[in-house]
Amino acid sequence: MPTYEVVKSEDLRMVKVALQGDEVRSERGAMHYMRGQIEMVTKMPGMGKLLKSVVSKESIFRPTYKGTGEVYFGPPSFDEYHVMELNNESWVLDQGAYTCSDMSLDIGAIRNKGIGTMAFGGEGIFQTSVEGTGTVVFKSPGPLEEIQLNGETLTVDGSFAVAREGSLQFKTQLLGKGIMSKIGGGEGFVNVISGTGKVLLSPVPTKWNTILDRNVLDLIPFLGK
């Protein structure tokens, strides 16, 4: 089986995967460099996944690397990389979080609820699903905080929810009603996660929230006119 290691150099991180005649799958464009006798192959997916990718715009042409040597995935980033072991589990990763994984895991896409509000909630309409037994590596903009839900509801601002167990329900909605709720409460569109399972949060401000907050504040002088 491939072995995974997060390496750090001058505060920049990337992922090293050691292969001994093994094979590893990655996100398209994630490879930084590789050493040894390794071949990259992009396999044509089945017709079902191909049609689904057209609808979801989710990349299914994920390259695989096979041979003996080391593959470095990144690119080098200030983001945090996390190595997770799955044991017949299902997880959903935030859009852009998936980096690489064992070939034993099934990588797909799921469609979220609240199509009209996804852009404002910080999430894409489609997110990456990971299912099976094996190792997956994903990234987050900062350290992770684990939240265990037991038949509860978690309301999360922005794209702070980096990963969640597949058993949980997810939707995006407006917190409060109207633009005055946004101004008075300081919140707008939020992601609502409910059920029983784990959620991994990375509480780092998002670009979308910063832009939306600034734009709403700019509108305040004109609201009374």
PLY file of the C-alpha trace (Angstrom):
ply
format ascii 1.0
element vertex 225
property float x
property float y
property float z
element edge 224
property int vertex1
property int vertex2
end_header
0.00 0.00 0.00
1.17 3.58 -0.59
2.52 5.46 2.43
1.59 9.10 2.98
3.53 11.86 4.72
2.91 15.59 5.06
6.24 17.37 4.57
6.99 20.96 5.53
9.61 23.39 4.29
9.71 27.03 5.42
6.04 26.91 6.52
4.95 25.51 3.14
3.41 22.03 3.14
2.90 19.32 0.55
2.19 15.58 0.55
4.77 12.87 -0.16
3.45 9.48 -1.28
5.94 6.58 -1.38
5.12 3.82 -3.86
6.55 0.31 -3.96
4.89 -1.00 -7.08
1.66 0.57 -5.82
-0.80 3.00 -7.35
-2.27 6.24 -6.02
-5.05 8.49 -7.34
-4.95 12.29 -7.11
-6.90 15.39 -7.98
-6.15 16.70 -11.44
-3.20 19.10 -11.36
-2.17 18.18 -7.81
1.17 16.56 -8.73
4.16 18.80 -7.92
7.00 16.44 -8.88
7.96 12.78 -8.68
11.10 10.69 -8.33
11.77 7.14 -9.44
10.21 4.81 -11.98
6.65 6.07 -11.89
4.12 6.27 -14.69
1.15 8.61 -14.74
-2.07 7.31 -16.30
-5.44 9.01 -16.73
-8.09 6.33 -17.10
-11.33 6.85 -19.00
-14.25 6.54 -16.54
-17.41 4.56 -17.16
-20.29 6.13 -19.07
-22.31 6.68 -15.88
-19.61 8.73 -14.20
-18.87 10.55 -17.45
-22.49 11.71 -17.81
-22.62 12.68 -14.13
-19.51 14.82 -14.53
-21.12 16.75 -17.40
-24.04 17.67 -15.14
-22.01 18.37 -12.00
-18.93 19.88 -13.66
-16.97 17.69 -11.23
-13.62 16.53 -12.62
-13.58 12.75 -13.01
-10.36 12.62 -15.01
-8.24 12.07 -11.93
-4.75 10.80 -12.79
-3.18 7.75 -11.18
0.51 7.19 -10.50
1.98 3.69 -10.51
5.48 2.34 -9.95
8.31 2.64 -7.46
9.43 5.98 -6.07
7.95 9.11 -4.55
5.21 11.45 -5.75
4.83 14.92 -4.24
1.38 16.48 -4.32
0.56 20.09 -3.63
1.38 22.52 -4.86
3.36 23.68 -1.80
0.88 25.67 0.28
0.28 27.30 3.66
-2.83 25.11 3.89
-2.96 22.16 6.27
-2.93 18.64 4.77
-4.67 15.81 6.63
-4.23 12.04 6.22
-7.44 10.18 7.08
-7.96 6.43 7.34
-11.41 5.20 6.32
-12.81 1.83 7.39
-15.86 1.13 5.25
-16.90 4.76 5.73
-18.40 7.54 3.66
-17.30 11.19 3.86
-18.05 14.37 1.96
-15.23 16.85 1.35
-15.53 20.55 0.69
-15.03 21.55 -2.93
-11.29 21.68 -3.66
-10.28 19.86 -0.45
-9.53 16.45 -2.00
-5.83 15.88 -2.78
-5.11 12.15 -3.24
-6.17 8.69 -2.06
-5.80 4.94 -2.27
-7.24 3.24 -5.32
-9.53 1.23 -3.03
-11.63 4.32 -2.32
-14.47 5.38 -4.59
-14.26 9.10 -5.39
-17.40 10.78 -6.69
-19.60 13.86 -6.43
-22.83 14.64 -4.60
-25.36 17.38 -5.22
-26.27 19.65 -2.32
-29.59 21.33 -1.54
-30.23 25.03 -1.86
-29.03 25.58 -5.42
-29.89 29.28 -5.45
-27.86 30.00 -2.31
-24.76 27.81 -2.68
-22.51 30.58 -3.95
-23.39 32.77 -0.98
-22.99 29.95 1.53
-19.41 29.42 0.41
-19.99 25.89 -0.91
-20.21 24.63 -4.46
-23.42 22.94 -5.60
-21.43 19.70 -5.89
-18.92 18.37 -3.38
-16.53 15.41 -3.43
-17.62 12.12 -1.91
-15.13 9.54 -0.61
-16.29 6.03 0.25
-14.76 2.69 1.19
-11.69 1.48 3.07
-8.31 3.12 2.61
-6.39 6.39 2.98
-7.46 9.80 1.73
-5.56 13.09 1.97
-7.39 16.41 1.99
-6.52 20.00 2.79
-8.00 22.81 4.85
-7.11 26.51 5.25
-6.19 25.92 8.91
-6.26 23.44 11.82
-9.33 21.22 12.19
-11.89 21.12 14.96
-14.00 17.95 15.26
-17.69 18.30 16.11
-19.72 15.19 16.99
-23.44 15.51 16.24
-25.94 13.19 17.90
-29.26 13.85 16.21
-28.45 17.56 16.35
-28.23 20.51 13.95
-25.05 22.50 13.33
-25.22 25.87 11.59
-21.94 26.92 10.02
-20.98 30.27 8.50
-19.12 30.24 5.20
-17.13 27.20 4.03
-15.75 26.39 7.48
-17.07 22.81 7.25
-14.21 21.09 5.44
-15.49 17.51 5.78
-18.47 15.64 7.15
-19.60 12.05 7.42
-21.84 10.94 4.58
-24.68 10.08 6.95
-25.28 13.76 7.72
-27.78 15.97 5.91
-26.58 19.24 4.37
-28.31 22.34 3.01
-27.66 26.06 2.60
-30.18 28.65 3.72
-30.56 32.29 4.72
-30.09 32.94 8.43
-32.92 35.32 9.30
-35.13 37.11 6.79
-34.23 39.98 4.52
-31.22 42.23 4.19
-31.76 43.80 7.62
-31.13 40.38 9.22
-27.82 40.30 7.41
-26.86 43.76 8.62
-28.18 43.46 12.16
-27.11 39.88 12.84
-23.83 39.99 10.95
-24.69 36.76 9.12
-26.24 35.94 5.75
-26.30 32.54 4.06
-25.21 29.63 6.23
-24.67 25.89 5.85
-26.91 23.69 7.98
-25.70 20.17 8.85
-27.95 17.79 10.78
-28.13 14.19 11.93
-25.63 11.90 13.63
-21.97 11.92 12.66
-18.75 13.91 12.66
-18.06 17.32 11.12
-14.55 18.75 10.66
-14.40 22.54 10.84
-11.57 24.85 9.90
-12.50 28.27 11.33
-10.65 30.54 8.92
-12.37 33.58 7.31
-13.43 33.04 3.70
-13.09 35.36 0.75
-16.81 35.17 -0.01
-17.84 36.30 3.47
-15.36 39.18 3.42
-16.63 40.40 0.04
-20.31 40.05 0.97
-19.88 41.81 4.32
-18.06 44.69 2.68
-20.67 45.03 -0.07
-23.57 45.06 2.40
-21.85 47.68 4.56
-21.41 49.83 1.45
-25.19 49.70 0.92
-26.12 50.95 4.39
-26.01 54.72 3.51
-28.52 54.10 0.68
-31.03 51.90 2.51
-32.99 54.83 3.92
-33.33 56.57 0.55
0 1
1 2
2 3
3 4
4 5
5 6
6 7
7 8
8 9
9 10
10 11
11 12
12 13
13 14
14 15
15 16
16 17
17 18
18 19
19 20
20 21
21 22
22 23
23 24
24 25
25 26
26 27
27 28
28 29
29 30
30 31
31 32
32 33
33 34
34 35
35 36
36 37
37 38
38 39
39 40
40 41
41 42
42 43
43 44
44 45
45 46
46 47
47 48
48 49
49 50
50 51
51 52
52 53
53 54
54 55
55 56
56 57
57 58
58 59
59 60
60 61
61 62
62 63
63 64
64 65
65 66
66 67
67 68
68 69
69 70
70 71
71 72
72 73
73 74
74 75
75 76
76 77
77 78
78 79
79 80
80 81
81 82
82 83
83 84
84 85
85 86
86 87
87 88
88 89
89 90
90 91
91 92
92 93
93 94
94 95
95 96
96 97
97 98
98 99
99 100
100 101
101 102
102 103
103 104
104 105
105 106
106 107
107 108
108 109
109 110
110 111
111 112
112 113
113 114
114 115
115 116
116 117
117 118
118 119
119 120
120 121
121 122
122 123
123 124
124 125
125 126
126 127
127 128
128 129
129 130
130 131
131 132
132 133
133 134
134 135
135 136
136 137
137 138
138 139
139 140
140 141
141 142
142 143
143 144
144 145
145 146
146 147
147 148
148 149
149 150
150 151
151 152
152 153
153 154
154 155
155 156
156 157
157 158
158 159
159 160
160 161
161 162
162 163
163 164
164 165
165 166
166 167
167 168
168 169
169 170
170 171
171 172
172 173
173 174
174 175
175 176
176 177
177 178
178 179
179 180
180 181
181 182
182 183
183 184
184 185
185 186
186 187
187 188
188 189
189 190
190 191
191 192
192 193
193 194
194 195
195 196
196 197
197 198
198 199
199 200
200 201
201 202
202 203
203 204
204 205
205 206
206 207
207 208
208 209
209 210
210 211
211 212
212 213
213 214
214 215
215 216
216 217
217 218
218 219
219 220
220 221
221 222
222 223
223 224
